Amino acid sequence: MGLPSRGLTEALVADFRRSGGRVRFSTEVKRINQRNGSNGSTAIVHSSVDSQEYDQVITCAGLQADRLAARSGEDKNPSVVPFFGQYFILEPRFNDTVNGLIYPVPDPKYPFLGVHVTRRIDGGLMIGPNAFLSFSREGYKGLGLNVPDSLAVATDPGFWRFAAGNMATAAREIGGVLSIEKFVAEAARYVPALDGAGGRRATRGIRAQAMNRNGTLVDDFVIDRAGATMFVRNAPSPGATSALAIAEHLIDTAALT
Ligand SMILES: Cc1cc2nc3c(=O)[nH]c(=O)nc-3n(C[C@H](O)[C@H](O)[C@H](O)COP(=O)(O)OP(=O)(O)OC[C@H]3O[C@@H](n4cnc5c(N)ncnc54)[C@H](O)[C@@H]3O)c2cc1C
C-alpha cells in the first residue's frame, strides 16, 4: 500500500520539535565551510538568512546535492542528472485489480525500478513511474524547461557518454511518456487485467540521478565526508522507505568521528 510521504514527514517534524529540535523552512543553504580548531573541526553553514557554526552537519540536498557540494569546495562529481517519473491513476473500475504493490523484475542496467502497480491508501490504483530526462531539476508541471538546469546536462560529458549507449531505451521510454496507452500496456505485461485501462496523469517526481564522470549511473548510496560535514550525494530509491535506517547510519558515523 502506498503511503503519502507528506503525512509521514509532518509526523517526524512534530517528533523532532517535541524533542527540542528547530526546523527552518524556506532557508537556502548557500555553502558550508569547514573550520579546524584546536578542539577539532566544526562546520559553518552559510544560508540565505545567516551563518551558523555546528559541531556536525549532514546535508541531504537531493536534486541540488552536487551544486551544494561544489559550492562548499567539494568535487562536483557525481553530478546530478534529473529524470522525471510520471504516475497515472487508473479508472476507478480497476481499483480492485490488485491488493498491494506489484513490481517488475528490475533491469540491472538501470537503477530505476520500472513501472509498478500501487494500490493507494485512498483505494485508487496508480501505475508508474516512467523515466525520462527532465529539462528542469524542479519542474513538476508541463515541459518544465529550466535553462541553467538544461545547460548543466548538455555540458556534462558524462551525460553524452550515457546517452550514446542508451538511445534504444530512450526511444522506448518516450513512447510511455507521450501516450497513456503505451504506458498502460507496459504495466499490462505483468498485470494482464490492466490491458486497455484508461487513466489520468497524477503526480510527477524528479529523480536526482547521480552520474559518474564516465557516464555510468550511480545506483548505490554516496556519502562524502569533509571535516565536520557529511554530504549525502546520492540517496536513490528506496531512500524514502529506508530514511530512518539511513538516518541511524549517518548519526552513528557522525558519532564515531
Ligand atoms: C518518481 C520517484 C519515485 C520514487 N519512489 C520511491 C519509493 O517508492 N520508495 C522509496 O523509498 N523511495 C522512492 N523514491 C526515492 C526517494 O524519493 C529518495 O530516495 C529520497 O527522497 C531521497 O531523500 P533526500 O533527503 O536525499 O532528498 P530529497 O527528498 O530530494 O530532499 C532534499 C531536500 O533538500 C532541499 N534542498 C536542496 N538544496 C537545498 C539547499 N541548498 N538549502 C536548503 N535545502 C535544500 C530540497 O528542497 C528538498 O526538500 C522515488 C523518487 C522519485 C523521484
The ligand as a Gaussian input file, in Angstrom:
#p B3LYP/6-31G(d) Opt

LIG

0 1
 C        9.428000       9.323000      -9.072000
 C       10.098000       8.840000      -7.826000
 C        9.626000       7.717000      -7.176000
 C       10.232000       7.261000      -6.017000
 N        9.712000       6.168000      -5.392000
 C       10.237000       5.770000      -4.225000
 C        9.662000       4.697000      -3.500000
 O        8.669000       4.117000      -3.920000
 N       10.233000       4.328000      -2.332000
 C       11.330000       4.957000      -1.834000
 O       11.813000       4.596000      -0.779000
 N       11.904000       5.973000      -2.495000
 C       11.386000       6.399000      -3.671000
 N       11.957000       7.439000      -4.346000
 C       13.254000       7.952000      -3.889000
 C       13.150000       8.922000      -2.737000
 O       12.283000       9.978000      -3.084000
 C       14.580000       9.443000      -2.453000
 O       15.429000       8.338000      -2.176000
 C       14.604000      10.373000      -1.256000
 O       13.672000      11.414000      -1.420000
 C       15.996000      10.966000      -1.073000
 O       15.966000      11.775000       0.068000
 P       16.919000      13.040000       0.234000
 O       16.625000      13.586000       1.586000
 O       18.329000      12.645000      -0.083000
 O       16.487000      14.071000      -0.904000
 P       15.107000      14.837000      -1.129000
 O       13.949000      14.032000      -0.658000
 O       15.134000      15.262000      -2.558000
 O       15.189000      16.116000      -0.193000
 C       16.131000      17.128000      -0.425000
 C       15.600000      18.397000       0.211000
 O       16.660000      19.345000       0.300000
 C       16.153000      20.606000      -0.102000
 N       17.312000      21.389000      -0.590000
 C       18.024000      21.219000      -1.731000
 N       19.019000      22.102000      -1.805000
 C       18.952000      22.854000      -0.685000
 C       19.722000      23.953000      -0.186000
 N       20.771000      24.444000      -0.846000
 N       19.351000      24.505000       1.005000
 C       18.289000      24.016000       1.714000
 N       17.532000      22.966000       1.287000
 C       17.864000      22.404000       0.101000
 C       15.130000      20.301000      -1.181000
 O       14.224000      21.381000      -1.329000
 C       14.480000      19.057000      -0.598000
 O       13.428000      19.404000       0.275000
 C       11.365000       7.928000      -5.501000
 C       11.839000       9.079000      -6.147000
 C       11.207000       9.532000      -7.296000
 C       11.711000      10.778000      -7.959000

